[in-house]
Amino acid sequence: MKSTSTSTSTSTTDTTTAAATAVRRARFGKLPERIRYEEMVEERAAGSSDPTRYAYDPEGSWKSFSCLALDLGL
């Protein structure tokens, strides 16, 4: 009798596993389509360099540095 109950249990497990495999293959059966390199890259022309943007300004240069004495109000 043990052999019949084990075979029934195995049969049910195999059916459940087969059903789960079918569901998984239906959902994830194939890989997504490949994305070409041309579709991933956007090329734009570089803008011209603005010399005033990188020019040294002695009056405003103190703004970009942190000074502990100034922060403490000394």
Predicted model as a PDB file, atoms N, CA, C, CB and O in Angstrom, pLDDT in the B-factor column:
MODEL        1                                                                  
ATOM      1  N   MET A   1       0.805  -1.196   0.000  1.00 47.00           N  
ATOM      2  CA  MET A   1       0.000   0.000   0.000  1.00 47.00           C  
ATOM      3  C   MET A   1       0.852   1.265   0.000  1.00 47.00           C  
ATOM      4  CB  MET A   1      -0.918  -0.005   1.187  1.00 47.00           C  
ATOM      5  O   MET A   1       0.466   2.281  -0.579  1.00 47.00           O  
ATOM      6  N   LYS A   2       1.968   1.200   0.628  1.00 50.00           N  
ATOM      7  CA  LYS A   2       2.815   2.375   0.674  1.00 50.00           C  
ATOM      8  C   LYS A   2       3.225   2.823  -0.721  1.00 50.00           C  
ATOM      9  CB  LYS A   2       4.041   2.101   1.513  1.00 50.00           C  
ATOM     10  O   LYS A   2       3.312   4.021  -0.991  1.00 50.00           O  
ATOM     11  N   SER A   3       3.470   1.891  -1.584  1.00 48.00           N  
ATOM     12  CA  SER A   3       3.940   2.237  -2.913  1.00 48.00           C  
ATOM     13  C   SER A   3       2.870   2.992  -3.701  1.00 48.00           C  
ATOM     14  CB  SER A   3       4.359   0.980  -3.665  1.00 48.00           C  
ATOM     15  O   SER A   3       3.212   3.878  -4.484  1.00 48.00           O  
ATOM     16  N   THR A   4       1.599   2.674  -3.522  1.00 50.00           N  
ATOM     17  CA  THR A   4       0.540   3.372  -4.240  1.00 50.00           C  
ATOM     18  C   THR A   4       0.369   4.795  -3.724  1.00 50.00           C  
ATOM     19  CB  THR A   4      -0.774   2.609  -4.117  1.00 50.00           C  
ATOM     20  O   THR A   4       0.137   5.708  -4.517  1.00 50.00           O  
ATOM     21  N   SER A   5       0.479   5.004  -2.414  1.00 48.00           N  
ATOM     22  CA  SER A   5       0.322   6.350  -1.882  1.00 48.00           C  
ATOM     23  C   SER A   5       1.514   7.221  -2.285  1.00 48.00           C  
ATOM     24  CB  SER A   5       0.173   6.311  -0.346  1.00 48.00           C  
ATOM     25  O   SER A   5       1.357   8.416  -2.535  1.00 48.00           O  
ATOM     26  N   THR A   6       2.690   6.628  -2.345  1.00 51.00           N  
ATOM     27  CA  THR A   6       3.874   7.370  -2.753  1.00 51.00           C  
ATOM     28  C   THR A   6       3.794   7.727  -4.223  1.00 51.00           C  
ATOM     29  CB  THR A   6       5.141   6.566  -2.470  1.00 51.00           C  
ATOM     30  O   THR A   6       4.166   8.837  -4.603  1.00 51.00           O  
ATOM     31  N   SER A   7       3.325   6.829  -5.051  1.00 52.00           N  
ATOM     32  CA  SER A   7       3.219   7.113  -6.473  1.00 52.00           C  
ATOM     33  C   SER A   7       2.152   8.174  -6.735  1.00 52.00           C  
ATOM     34  CB  SER A   7       2.901   5.832  -7.249  1.00 52.00           C  
ATOM     35  O   SER A   7       2.313   8.991  -7.642  1.00 52.00           O  
ATOM     36  N   THR A   8       1.067   8.178  -5.963  1.00 58.00           N  
ATOM     37  CA  THR A   8       0.034   9.198  -6.096  1.00 58.00           C  
ATOM     38  C   THR A   8       0.582  10.555  -5.672  1.00 58.00           C  
ATOM     39  CB  THR A   8      -1.207   8.831  -5.258  1.00 58.00           C  
ATOM     40  O   THR A   8       0.328  11.569  -6.323  1.00 58.00           O  
ATOM     41  N   SER A   9       1.329  10.567  -4.586  1.00 62.00           N  
ATOM     42  CA  SER A   9       1.932  11.804  -4.112  1.00 62.00           C  
ATOM     43  C   SER A   9       2.945  12.334  -5.118  1.00 62.00           C  
ATOM     44  CB  SER A   9       2.598  11.587  -2.755  1.00 62.00           C  
ATOM     45  O   SER A   9       3.002  13.537  -5.369  1.00 62.00           O  
ATOM     46  N   THR A  10       3.737  11.447  -5.689  1.00 71.00           N  
ATOM     47  CA  THR A  10       4.729  11.832  -6.691  1.00 71.00           C  
ATOM     48  C   THR A  10       4.043  12.324  -7.947  1.00 71.00           C  
ATOM     49  CB  THR A  10       5.657  10.658  -7.020  1.00 71.00           C  
ATOM     50  O   THR A  10       4.500  13.279  -8.575  1.00 71.00           O  
ATOM     51  N   SER A  11       2.949  11.678  -8.316  1.00 76.00           N  
ATOM     52  CA  SER A  11       2.190  12.071  -9.499  1.00 76.00           C  
ATOM     53  C   SER A  11       1.612  13.469  -9.321  1.00 76.00           C  
ATOM     54  CB  SER A  11       1.067  11.061  -9.780  1.00 76.00           C  
ATOM     55  O   SER A  11       1.647  14.270 -10.256  1.00 76.00           O  
ATOM     56  N   THR A  12       1.088  13.775  -8.154  1.00 81.00           N  
ATOM     57  CA  THR A  12       0.532  15.096  -7.871  1.00 81.00           C  
ATOM     58  C   THR A  12       1.629  16.158  -7.878  1.00 81.00           C  
ATOM     59  CB  THR A  12      -0.196  15.094  -6.520  1.00 81.00           C  
ATOM     60  O   THR A  12       1.439  17.258  -8.397  1.00 81.00           O  
ATOM     61  N   THR A  13       2.766  15.817  -7.301  1.00 83.00           N  
ATOM     62  CA  THR A  13       3.893  16.745  -7.270  1.00 83.00           C  
ATOM     63  C   THR A  13       4.399  17.021  -8.673  1.00 83.00           C  
ATOM     64  CB  THR A  13       5.023  16.193  -6.402  1.00 83.00           C  
ATOM     65  O   THR A  13       4.717  18.163  -9.003  1.00 83.00           O  
ATOM     66  N   ASP A  14       4.479  15.981  -9.510  1.00 86.00           N  
ATOM     67  CA  ASP A  14       4.926  16.148 -10.893  1.00 86.00           C  
ATOM     68  C   ASP A  14       3.958  17.029 -11.676  1.00 86.00           C  
ATOM     69  CB  ASP A  14       5.069  14.781 -11.578  1.00 86.00           C  
ATOM     70  O   ASP A  14       4.382  17.857 -12.482  1.00 86.00           O  
ATOM     71  N   THR A  15       2.663  16.854 -11.442  1.00 89.00           N  
ATOM     72  CA  THR A  15       1.652  17.664 -12.119  1.00 89.00           C  
ATOM     73  C   THR A  15       1.759  19.123 -11.687  1.00 89.00           C  
ATOM     74  CB  THR A  15       0.240  17.123 -11.827  1.00 89.00           C  
ATOM     75  O   THR A  15       1.679  20.030 -12.516  1.00 89.00           O  
ATOM     76  N   THR A  16       1.940  19.343 -10.394  1.00 90.00           N  
ATOM     77  CA  THR A  16       2.081  20.701  -9.870  1.00 90.00           C  
ATOM     78  C   THR A  16       3.341  21.359 -10.418  1.00 90.00           C  
ATOM     79  CB  THR A  16       2.114  20.686  -8.334  1.00 90.00           C  
ATOM     80  O   THR A  16       3.325  22.530 -10.798  1.00 90.00           O  
ATOM     81  N   THR A  17       4.426  20.602 -10.456  1.00 92.00           N  
ATOM     82  CA  THR A  17       5.685  21.124 -10.975  1.00 92.00           C  
ATOM     83  C   THR A  17       5.566  21.431 -12.459  1.00 92.00           C  
ATOM     84  CB  THR A  17       6.823  20.130 -10.728  1.00 92.00           C  
ATOM     85  O   THR A  17       6.077  22.447 -12.929  1.00 92.00           O  
ATOM     86  N   ALA A  18       4.896  20.560 -13.194  1.00 92.00           N  
ATOM     87  CA  ALA A  18       4.708  20.767 -14.628  1.00 92.00           C  
ATOM     88  C   ALA A  18       3.851  22.010 -14.887  1.00 92.00           C  
ATOM     89  CB  ALA A  18       4.058  19.525 -15.269  1.00 92.00           C  
ATOM     90  O   ALA A  18       4.125  22.781 -15.806  1.00 92.00           O  
ATOM     91  N   ALA A  19       2.824  22.193 -14.076  1.00 92.00           N  
ATOM     92  CA  ALA A  19       1.964  23.368 -14.237  1.00 92.00           C  
ATOM     93  C   ALA A  19       2.742  24.643 -13.923  1.00 92.00           C  
ATOM     94  CB  ALA A  19       0.720  23.262 -13.327  1.00 92.00           C  
ATOM     95  O   ALA A  19       2.616  25.642 -14.631  1.00 92.00           O  
ATOM     96  N   ALA A  20       3.550  24.607 -12.855  1.00 92.00           N  
ATOM     97  CA  ALA A  20       4.348  25.777 -12.492  1.00 92.00           C  
ATOM     98  C   ALA A  20       5.370  26.089 -13.576  1.00 92.00           C  
ATOM     99  CB  ALA A  20       5.055  25.553 -11.148  1.00 92.00           C  
ATOM    100  O   ALA A  20       5.635  27.252 -13.880  1.00 92.00           O  
ATOM    101  N   THR A  21       5.940  25.035 -14.156  1.00 90.00           N  
ATOM    102  CA  THR A  21       6.902  25.230 -15.243  1.00 90.00           C  
ATOM    103  C   THR A  21       6.224  25.849 -16.456  1.00 90.00           C  
ATOM    104  CB  THR A  21       7.561  23.898 -15.627  1.00 90.00           C  
ATOM    105  O   THR A  21       6.801  26.723 -17.104  1.00 90.00           O  
ATOM    106  N   ALA A  22       5.016  25.412 -16.775  1.00 91.00           N  
ATOM    107  CA  ALA A  22       4.281  25.967 -17.914  1.00 91.00           C  
ATOM    108  C   ALA A  22       3.952  27.438 -17.692  1.00 91.00           C  
ATOM    109  CB  ALA A  22       2.994  25.173 -18.157  1.00 91.00           C  
ATOM    110  O   ALA A  22       4.072  28.249 -18.611  1.00 91.00           O  
ATOM    111  N   VAL A  23       3.543  27.779 -16.495  1.00 92.00           N  
ATOM    112  CA  VAL A  23       3.223  29.182 -16.182  1.00 92.00           C  
ATOM    113  C   VAL A  23       4.481  30.048 -16.283  1.00 92.00           C  
ATOM    114  CB  VAL A  23       2.600  29.301 -14.761  1.00 92.00           C  
ATOM    115  O   VAL A  23       4.450  31.151 -16.829  1.00 92.00           O  
ATOM    116  N   ARG A  24       5.580  29.530 -15.749  1.00 89.00           N  
ATOM    117  CA  ARG A  24       6.834  30.278 -15.779  1.00 89.00           C  
ATOM    118  C   ARG A  24       7.321  30.476 -17.219  1.00 89.00           C  
ATOM    119  CB  ARG A  24       7.908  29.552 -14.949  1.00 89.00           C  
ATOM    120  O   ARG A  24       7.789  31.557 -17.575  1.00 89.00           O  
ATOM    121  N   ARG A  25       7.210  29.433 -18.038  1.00 89.00           N  
ATOM    122  CA  ARG A  25       7.646  29.559 -19.438  1.00 89.00           C  
ATOM    123  C   ARG A  25       6.740  30.508 -20.224  1.00 89.00           C  
ATOM    124  CB  ARG A  25       7.666  28.180 -20.115  1.00 89.00           C  
ATOM    125  O   ARG A  25       7.208  31.206 -21.124  1.00 89.00           O  
ATOM    126  N   ALA A  26       5.455  30.537 -19.891  1.00 89.00           N  
ATOM    127  CA  ALA A  26       4.549  31.462 -20.570  1.00 89.00           C  
ATOM    128  C   ALA A  26       4.902  32.903 -20.233  1.00 89.00           C  
ATOM    129  CB  ALA A  26       3.091  31.170 -20.187  1.00 89.00           C  
ATOM    130  O   ALA A  26       4.784  33.794 -21.074  1.00 89.00           O  
ATOM    131  N   ARG A  27       5.335  33.125 -18.996  1.00 88.00           N  
ATOM    132  CA  ARG A  27       5.641  34.489 -18.577  1.00 88.00           C  
ATOM    133  C   ARG A  27       7.056  34.909 -18.967  1.00 88.00           C  
ATOM    134  CB  ARG A  27       5.463  34.621 -17.077  1.00 88.00           C  
ATOM    135  O   ARG A  27       7.271  36.025 -19.439  1.00 88.00           O  
ATOM    136  N   PHE A  28       8.024  34.005 -18.767  1.00 86.00           N  
ATOM    137  CA  PHE A  28       9.429  34.349 -18.999  1.00 86.00           C  
ATOM    138  C   PHE A  28      10.045  33.479 -20.093  1.00 86.00           C  
ATOM    139  CB  PHE A  28      10.230  34.203 -17.705  1.00 86.00           C  
ATOM    140  O   PHE A  28      11.244  33.203 -20.058  1.00 86.00           O  
ATOM    141  N   GLY A  29       9.256  33.054 -21.043  1.00 84.00           N  
ATOM    142  CA  GLY A  29       9.714  32.091 -22.035  1.00 84.00           C  
ATOM    143  C   GLY A  29      10.835  32.553 -22.930  1.00 84.00           C  
ATOM    144  O   GLY A  29      11.660  31.737 -23.340  1.00 84.00           O  
ATOM    145  N   LYS A  30      10.897  33.817 -23.246  1.00 83.00           N  
ATOM    146  CA  LYS A  30      11.956  34.271 -24.144  1.00 83.00           C  
ATOM    147  C   LYS A  30      12.603  35.528 -23.584  1.00 83.00           C  
ATOM    148  CB  LYS A  30      11.401  34.533 -25.561  1.00 83.00           C  
ATOM    149  O   LYS A  30      12.008  36.267 -22.801  1.00 83.00           O  
ATOM    150  N   LEU A  31      13.816  35.739 -24.002  1.00 81.00           N  
ATOM    151  CA  LEU A  31      14.552  36.920 -23.558  1.00 81.00           C  
ATOM    152  C   LEU A  31      14.021  38.157 -24.270  1.00 81.00           C  
ATOM    153  CB  LEU A  31      16.066  36.753 -23.817  1.00 81.00           C  
ATOM    154  O   LEU A  31      13.473  38.043 -25.366  1.00 81.00           O  
ATOM    155  N   PRO A  32      14.170  39.326 -23.680  1.00 83.00           N  
ATOM    156  CA  PRO A  32      13.739  40.550 -24.367  1.00 83.00           C  
ATOM    157  C   PRO A  32      14.605  40.800 -25.590  1.00 83.00           C  
ATOM    158  CB  PRO A  32      13.799  41.764 -23.416  1.00 83.00           C  
ATOM    159  O   PRO A  32      15.720  40.288 -25.695  1.00 83.00           O  
ATOM    160  N   GLU A  33      14.085  41.579 -26.495  1.00 89.00           N  
ATOM    161  CA  GLU A  33      14.834  41.885 -27.716  1.00 89.00           C  
ATOM    162  C   GLU A  33      16.074  42.693 -27.377  1.00 89.00           C  
ATOM    163  CB  GLU A  33      13.953  42.651 -28.724  1.00 89.00           C  
ATOM    164  O   GLU A  33      16.072  43.496 -26.445  1.00 89.00           O  
ATOM    165  N   ARG A  34      17.126  42.472 -28.141  1.00 92.00           N  
ATOM    166  CA  ARG A  34      18.370  43.193 -27.929  1.00 92.00           C  
ATOM    167  C   ARG A  34      18.203  44.655 -28.315  1.00 92.00           C  
ATOM    168  CB  ARG A  34      19.509  42.553 -28.731  1.00 92.00           C  
ATOM    169  O   ARG A  34      17.491  44.982 -29.265  1.00 92.00           O  
ATOM    170  N   ILE A  35      18.858  45.519 -27.578  1.00 92.00           N  
ATOM    171  CA  ILE A  35      18.844  46.948 -27.883  1.00 92.00           C  
ATOM    172  C   ILE A  35      20.141  47.265 -28.600  1.00 92.00           C  
ATOM    173  CB  ILE A  35      18.675  47.826 -26.585  1.00 92.00           C  
ATOM    174  O   ILE A  35      21.227  46.982 -28.095  1.00 92.00           O  
ATOM    175  N   ARG A  36      20.026  47.842 -29.754  1.00 93.00           N  
ATOM    176  CA  ARG A  36      21.220  48.174 -30.538  1.00 93.00           C  
ATOM    177  C   ARG A  36      21.960  49.328 -29.886  1.00 93.00           C  
ATOM    178  CB  ARG A  36      20.844  48.532 -31.996  1.00 93.00           C  
ATOM    179  O   ARG A  36      21.371  50.142 -29.175  1.00 93.00           O  
ATOM    180  N   TYR A  37      23.258  49.385 -30.139  1.00 92.00           N  
ATOM    181  CA  TYR A  37      24.105  50.439 -29.580  1.00 92.00           C  
ATOM    182  C   TYR A  37      23.625  51.812 -30.046  1.00 92.00           C  
ATOM    183  CB  TYR A  37      25.578  50.221 -29.982  1.00 92.00           C  
ATOM    184  O   TYR A  37      23.645  52.771 -29.275  1.00 92.00           O  
ATOM    185  N   GLU A  38      23.204  51.905 -31.283  1.00 91.00           N  
ATOM    186  CA  GLU A  38      22.746  53.193 -31.832  1.00 91.00           C  
ATOM    187  C   GLU A  38      21.510  53.702 -31.098  1.00 91.00           C  
ATOM    188  CB  GLU A  38      22.441  53.058 -33.332  1.00 91.00           C  
ATOM    189  O   GLU A  38      21.294  54.912 -31.024  1.00 91.00           O  
ATOM    190  N   GLU A  39      20.715  52.819 -30.567  1.00 91.00           N  
ATOM    191  CA  GLU A  39      19.512  53.225 -29.841  1.00 91.00           C  
ATOM    192  C   GLU A  39      19.821  53.656 -28.411  1.00 91.00           C  
ATOM    193  CB  GLU A  39      18.504  52.089 -29.827  1.00 91.00           C  
ATOM    194  O   GLU A  39      19.017  54.350 -27.789  1.00 91.00           O  
ATOM    195  N   MET A  40      20.976  53.252 -27.884  1.00 91.00           N  
ATOM    196  CA  MET A  40      21.336  53.586 -26.514  1.00 91.00           C  
ATOM    197  C   MET A  40      22.142  54.874 -26.405  1.00 91.00           C  
ATOM    198  CB  MET A  40      22.111  52.459 -25.908  1.00 91.00           C  
ATOM    199  O   MET A  40      22.250  55.443 -25.319  1.00 91.00           O  
ATOM    200  N   VAL A  41      22.703  55.337 -27.504  1.00 90.00           N  
ATOM    201  CA  VAL A  41      23.623  56.475 -27.478  1.00 90.00           C  
ATOM    202  C   VAL A  41      22.985  57.654 -28.186  1.00 90.00           C  
ATOM    203  CB  VAL A  41      24.977  56.114 -28.134  1.00 90.00           C  
ATOM    204  O   VAL A  41      22.413  57.522 -29.268  1.00 90.00           O  
ATOM    205  N   GLU A  42      23.097  58.799 -27.555  1.00 90.00           N  
ATOM    206  CA  GLU A  42      22.618  60.030 -28.176  1.00 90.00           C  
ATOM    207  C   GLU A  42      23.824  60.932 -28.398  1.00 90.00           C  
ATOM    208  CB  GLU A  42      21.526  60.740 -27.293  1.00 90.00           C  
ATOM    209  O   GLU A  42      24.550  61.259 -27.459  1.00 90.00           O  
ATOM    210  N   GLU A  43      24.023  61.321 -29.624  1.00 89.00           N  
ATOM    211  CA  GLU A  43      25.153  62.180 -29.938  1.00 89.00           C  
ATOM    212  C   GLU A  43      24.657  63.608 -30.130  1.00 89.00           C  
ATOM    213  CB  GLU A  43      25.897  61.680 -31.201  1.00 89.00           C  
ATOM    214  O   GLU A  43      23.693  63.864 -30.852  1.00 89.00           O  
ATOM    215  N   ARG A  44      25.342  64.523 -29.464  1.00 87.00           N  
ATOM    216  CA  ARG A  44      25.039  65.939 -29.626  1.00 87.00           C  
ATOM    217  C   ARG A  44      26.343  66.691 -29.816  1.00 87.00           C  
ATOM    218  CB  ARG A  44      24.248  66.492 -28.406  1.00 87.00           C  
ATOM    219  O   ARG A  44      27.382  66.295 -29.289  1.00 87.00           O  
ATOM    220  N   ALA A  45      26.284  67.749 -30.552  1.00 88.00           N  
ATOM    221  CA  ALA A  45      27.479  68.564 -30.752  1.00 88.00           C  
ATOM    222  C   ALA A  45      27.804  69.311 -29.461  1.00 88.00           C  
ATOM    223  CB  ALA A  45      27.283  69.559 -31.930  1.00 88.00           C  
ATOM    224  O   ALA A  45      26.909  69.790 -28.764  1.00 88.00           O  
ATOM    225  N   ALA A  46      29.077  69.399 -29.159  1.00 84.00           N  
ATOM    226  CA  ALA A  46      29.492  70.119 -27.953  1.00 84.00           C  
ATOM    227  C   ALA A  46      29.351  71.615 -28.189  1.00 84.00           C  
ATOM    228  CB  ALA A  46      30.956  69.760 -27.562  1.00 84.00           C  
ATOM    229  O   ALA A  46      29.627  72.115 -29.279  1.00 84.00           O  
ATOM    230  N   GLY A  47      28.919  72.320 -27.153  1.00 82.00           N  
ATOM    231  CA  GLY A  47      28.789  73.770 -27.254  1.00 82.00           C  
ATOM    232  C   GLY A  47      30.148  74.434 -27.229  1.00 82.00           C  
ATOM    233  O   GLY A  47      31.139  73.849 -26.792  1.00 82.00           O  
ATOM    234  N   SER A  48      30.177  75.639 -27.693  1.00 82.00           N  
ATOM    235  CA  SER A  48      31.444  76.361 -27.697  1.00 82.00           C  
ATOM    236  C   SER A  48      31.832  76.746 -26.269  1.00 82.00           C  
ATOM    237  CB  SER A  48      31.351  77.617 -28.592  1.00 82.00           C  
ATOM    238  O   SER A  48      30.975  76.938 -25.406  1.00 82.00           O  
ATOM    239  N   SER A  49      33.124  76.852 -26.044  1.00 80.00           N  
ATOM    240  CA  SER A  49      33.629  77.188 -24.715  1.00 80.00           C  
ATOM    241  C   SER A  49      33.360  78.664 -24.422  1.00 80.00           C  
ATOM    242  CB  SER A  49      35.146  76.876 -24.605  1.00 80.00           C  
ATOM    243  O   SER A  49      33.571  79.528 -25.273  1.00 80.00           O  
ATOM    244  N   ASP A  50      32.894  78.932 -23.212  1.00 79.00           N  
ATOM    245  CA  ASP A  50      32.616  80.302 -22.797  1.00 79.00           C  
ATOM    246  C   ASP A  50      33.780  80.783 -21.932  1.00 79.00           C  
ATOM    247  CB  ASP A  50      31.254  80.399 -22.021  1.00 79.00           C  
ATOM    248  O   ASP A  50      33.903  80.348 -20.787  1.00 79.00           O  
ATOM    249  N   PRO A  51      34.645  81.676 -22.451  1.00 79.00           N  
ATOM    250  CA  PRO A  51      35.817  82.092 -21.685  1.00 79.00           C  
ATOM    251  C   PRO A  51      35.463  82.861 -20.403  1.00 79.00           C  
ATOM    252  CB  PRO A  51      36.706  82.946 -22.553  1.00 79.00           C  
ATOM    253  O   PRO A  51      36.230  82.817 -19.442  1.00 79.00           O  
ATOM    254  N   THR A  52      34.350  83.547 -20.365  1.00 76.00           N  
ATOM    255  CA  THR A  52      33.992  84.293 -19.161  1.00 76.00           C  
ATOM    256  C   THR A  52      33.546  83.357 -18.029  1.00 76.00           C  
ATOM    257  CB  THR A  52      32.882  85.299 -19.477  1.00 76.00           C  
ATOM    258  O   THR A  52      33.600  83.716 -16.853  1.00 76.00           O  
ATOM    259  N   ARG A  53      33.118  82.188 -18.399  1.00 75.00           N  
ATOM    260  CA  ARG A  53      32.686  81.235 -17.381  1.00 75.00           C  
ATOM    261  C   ARG A  53      33.858  80.765 -16.521  1.00 75.00           C  
ATOM    262  CB  ARG A  53      32.007  80.038 -18.036  1.00 75.00           C  
ATOM    263  O   ARG A  53      33.702  80.560 -15.318  1.00 75.00           O  
ATOM    264  N   TYR A  54      35.016  80.596 -17.128  1.00 75.00           N  
ATOM    265  CA  TYR A  54      36.168  80.075 -16.405  1.00 75.00           C  
ATOM    266  C   TYR A  54      37.194  81.162 -16.081  1.00 75.00           C  
ATOM    267  CB  TYR A  54      36.824  78.977 -17.210  1.00 75.00           C  
ATOM    268  O   TYR A  54      38.304  80.854 -15.647  1.00 75.00           O  
ATOM    269  N   ALA A  55      36.843  82.387 -16.281  1.00 78.00           N  
ATOM    270  CA  ALA A  55      37.774  83.482 -16.011  1.00 78.00           C  
ATOM    271  C   ALA A  55      37.938  83.677 -14.502  1.00 78.00           C  
ATOM    272  CB  ALA A  55      37.282  84.792 -16.674  1.00 78.00           C  
ATOM    273  O   ALA A  55      37.006  83.426 -13.739  1.00 78.00           O  
ATOM    274  N   TYR A  56      39.092  84.113 -14.082  1.00 77.00           N  
ATOM    275  CA  TYR A  56      39.382  84.349 -12.662  1.00 77.00           C  
ATOM    276  C   TYR A  56      38.779  85.678 -12.245  1.00 77.00           C  
ATOM    277  CB  TYR A  56      40.915  84.333 -12.389  1.00 77.00           C  
ATOM    278  O   TYR A  56      38.987  86.696 -12.906  1.00 77.00           O  
ATOM    279  N   ASP A  57      38.040  85.669 -11.160  1.00 73.00           N  
ATOM    280  CA  ASP A  57      37.421  86.871 -10.621  1.00 73.00           C  
ATOM    281  C   ASP A  57      37.909  87.032  -9.181  1.00 73.00           C  
ATOM    282  CB  ASP A  57      35.849  86.795 -10.694  1.00 73.00           C  
ATOM    283  O   ASP A  57      37.404  86.355  -8.285  1.00 73.00           O  
ATOM    284  N   PRO A  58      38.887  87.922  -8.942  1.00 73.00           N  
ATOM    285  CA  PRO A  58      39.428  88.047  -7.590  1.00 73.00           C  
ATOM    286  C   PRO A  58      38.402  88.525  -6.573  1.00 73.00           C  
ATOM    287  CB  PRO A  58      40.593  88.990  -7.597  1.00 73.00           C  
ATOM    288  O   PRO A  58      38.497  88.165  -5.400  1.00 73.00           O  
ATOM    289  N   GLU A  59      37.434  89.316  -6.981  1.00 75.00           N  
ATOM    290  CA  GLU A  59      36.419  89.810  -6.061  1.00 75.00           C  
ATOM    291  C   GLU A  59      35.468  88.695  -5.606  1.00 75.00           C  
ATOM    292  CB  GLU A  59      35.627  90.935  -6.717  1.00 75.00           C  
ATOM    293  O   GLU A  59      35.024  88.673  -4.459  1.00 75.00           O  
ATOM    294  N   GLY A  60      35.171  87.788  -6.509  1.00 71.00           N  
ATOM    295  CA  GLY A  60      34.211  86.742  -6.175  1.00 71.00           C  
ATOM    296  C   GLY A  60      34.844  85.415  -5.835  1.00 71.00           C  
ATOM    297  O   GLY A  60      34.132  84.455  -5.540  1.00 71.00           O  
ATOM    298  N   SER A  61      36.170  85.329  -5.866  1.00 68.00           N  
ATOM    299  CA  SER A  61      36.817  84.045  -5.626  1.00 68.00           C  
ATOM    300  C   SER A  61      36.669  83.579  -4.179  1.00 68.00           C  
ATOM    301  CB  SER A  61      38.282  84.134  -5.985  1.00 68.00           C  
ATOM    302  O   SER A  61      36.742  82.379  -3.914  1.00 68.00           O  
ATOM    303  N   TRP A  62      36.466  84.485  -3.254  1.00 66.00           N  
ATOM    304  CA  TRP A  62      36.328  84.102  -1.850  1.00 66.00           C  
ATOM    305  C   TRP A  62      35.057  83.295  -1.606  1.00 66.00           C  
ATOM    306  CB  TRP A  62      36.330  85.340  -0.967  1.00 66.00           C  
ATOM    307  O   TRP A  62      34.961  82.580  -0.608  1.00 66.00           O  
ATOM    308  N   LYS A  63      34.081  83.400  -2.507  1.00 66.00           N  
ATOM    309  CA  LYS A  63      32.817  82.689  -2.335  1.00 66.00           C  
ATOM    310  C   LYS A  63      32.972  81.180  -2.487  1.00 66.00           C  
ATOM    311  CB  LYS A  63      31.800  83.197  -3.331  1.00 66.00           C  
ATOM    312  O   LYS A  63      32.198  80.409  -1.919  1.00 66.00           O  
ATOM    313  N   SER A  64      33.968  80.765  -3.251  1.00 63.00           N  
ATOM    314  CA  SER A  64      34.099  79.340  -3.517  1.00 63.00           C  
ATOM    315  C   SER A  64      34.962  78.623  -2.496  1.00 63.00           C  
ATOM    316  CB  SER A  64      34.665  79.130  -4.882  1.00 63.00           C  
ATOM    317  O   SER A  64      35.081  77.399  -2.567  1.00 63.00           O  
ATOM    318  N   PHE A  65      35.564  79.316  -1.561  1.00 63.00           N  
ATOM    319  CA  PHE A  65      36.397  78.686  -0.545  1.00 63.00           C  
ATOM    320  C   PHE A  65      35.710  78.785   0.812  1.00 63.00           C  
ATOM    321  CB  PHE A  65      37.800  79.341  -0.498  1.00 63.00           C  
ATOM    322  O   PHE A  65      35.021  79.763   1.103  1.00 63.00           O  
ATOM    323  N   SER A  66      35.902  77.783   1.620  1.00 67.00           N  
ATOM    324  CA  SER A  66      35.333  77.788   2.951  1.00 67.00           C  
ATOM    325  C   SER A  66      36.438  78.125   3.946  1.00 67.00           C  
ATOM    326  CB  SER A  66      34.671  76.421   3.283  1.00 67.00           C  
ATOM    327  O   SER A  66      37.532  77.564   3.881  1.00 67.00           O  
ATOM    328  N   CYS A  67      36.156  79.019   4.841  1.00 72.00           N  
ATOM    329  CA  CYS A  67      37.131  79.414   5.854  1.00 72.00           C  
ATOM    330  C   CYS A  67      36.474  79.213   7.219  1.00 72.00           C  
ATOM    331  CB  CYS A  67      37.608  80.910   5.653  1.00 72.00           C  
ATOM    332  O   CYS A  67      35.411  79.773   7.486  1.00 72.00           O  
ATOM    333  N   LEU A  68      37.092  78.432   8.064  1.00 74.00           N  
ATOM    334  CA  LEU A  68      36.527  78.138   9.363  1.00 74.00           C  
ATOM    335  C   LEU A  68      36.365  79.393  10.206  1.00 74.00           C  
ATOM    336  CB  LEU A  68      37.388  77.136  10.086  1.00 74.00           C  
ATOM    337  O   LEU A  68      35.376  79.541  10.924  1.00 74.00           O  
ATOM    338  N   ALA A  69      37.345  80.305  10.118  1.00 73.00           N  
ATOM    339  CA  ALA A  69      37.259  81.541  10.896  1.00 73.00           C  
ATOM    340  C   ALA A  69      36.050  82.374  10.472  1.00 73.00           C  
ATOM    341  CB  ALA A  69      38.546  82.361  10.739  1.00 73.00           C  
ATOM    342  O   ALA A  69      35.361  82.951  11.314  1.00 73.00           O  
ATOM    343  N   LEU A  70      35.799  82.433   9.172  1.00 71.00           N  
ATOM    344  CA  LEU A  70      34.624  83.175   8.692  1.00 71.00           C  
ATOM    345  C   LEU A  70      33.333  82.470   9.079  1.00 71.00           C  
ATOM    346  CB  LEU A  70      34.684  83.351   7.168  1.00 71.00           C  
ATOM    347  O   LEU A  70      32.350  83.121   9.435  1.00 71.00           O  
ATOM    348  N   ASP A  71      33.331  81.134   9.012  1.00 73.00           N  
ATOM    349  CA  ASP A  71      32.139  80.385   9.383  1.00 73.00           C  
ATOM    350  C   ASP A  71      31.777  80.579  10.853  1.00 73.00           C  
ATOM    351  CB  ASP A  71      32.340  78.913   9.092  1.00 73.00           C  
ATOM    352  O   ASP A  71      30.600  80.612  11.210  1.00 73.00           O  
ATOM    353  N   LEU A  72      32.794  80.708  11.702  1.00 79.00           N  
ATOM    354  CA  LEU A  72      32.553  80.893  13.138  1.00 79.00           C  
ATOM    355  C   LEU A  72      32.300  82.369  13.499  1.00 79.00           C  
ATOM    356  CB  LEU A  72      33.749  80.360  13.938  1.00 79.00           C  
ATOM    357  O   LEU A  72      31.945  82.686  14.634  1.00 79.00           O  
ATOM    358  N   GLY A  73      32.487  83.249  12.532  1.00 74.00           N  
ATOM    359  CA  GLY A  73      32.264  84.675  12.786  1.00 74.00           C  
ATOM    360  C   GLY A  73      33.421  85.313  13.548  1.00 74.00           C  
ATOM    361  O   GLY A  73      33.208  86.289  14.268  1.00 74.00           O  
ATOM    362  N   LEU A  74      34.618  84.799  13.414  1.00 71.00           N  
ATOM    363  CA  LEU A  74      35.766  85.359  14.128  1.00 71.00           C  
ATOM    364  C   LEU A  74      36.406  86.485  13.341  1.00 71.00           C  
ATOM    365  CB  LEU A  74      36.798  84.277  14.413  1.00 71.00           C  
ATOM    366  O   LEU A  74      37.388  87.073  13.793  1.00 71.00           O  
TER     367      LEU A  74                                                      
ENDMDL                                                                          
END                                                                             
